[in-house]
Amino acid sequence: MFQLLKSESFIQSLLLLVTTAALTGVLVPLIKGYMDDRKFRQQKLFEAELARQGKVIEAQVQLLESLAQLLWDFQLLAIAVTYYKTLPDEKRYQLAFDEYDKQSWVFFRKIRTEISKARRLTSEKTYQGLLKYYEEWLMKNDSALMSLVKRRASHED
């Protein structure tokens, strides 16, 4: 038995077994810890990106809601002028126009501010479309309405 313990192959096998156990006991936990840490960092980056995207989407929703509200309020303000012009009620027409004249610039400022926010929150194409709508529809219709009022257009006009 002592002879077996003294044999070279037994000692080599024993050394191999001890080395394997030591490496397995040290390297496997180190590699697993590294892999777990790497996966944890990737998960945190993924969660941070999702949170950022969620905030951007919330800001986009807020932008759309605010812009829609402003545009509808402005449109109703302008429609009131033309509506009351078609009625034989000059007093209500004048009140509607005075209110439009007083509020229109406030609406233009607020709408333009919201469109400026769109530059950060939307694509360039969407931003340019909103800008075009502001310049070519809102401003032109305002000019047309003011021109009709200035020349005292009839209700048929």
Secondary structure as GFF3:
##gff-version 3
##sequence-region A 1 157
A	DSSP	alpha_helix	2	6	.	.	.	ID=ss1
A	DSSP	alpha_helix	8	86	.	.	.	ID=ss2
A	DSSP	alpha_helix	90	121	.	.	.	ID=ss3
A	DSSP	alpha_helix	124	133	.	.	.	ID=ss4
A	DSSP	pi_helix	134	138	.	.	.	ID=ss5
A	DSSP	alpha_helix	139	150	.	.	.	ID=ss6
###
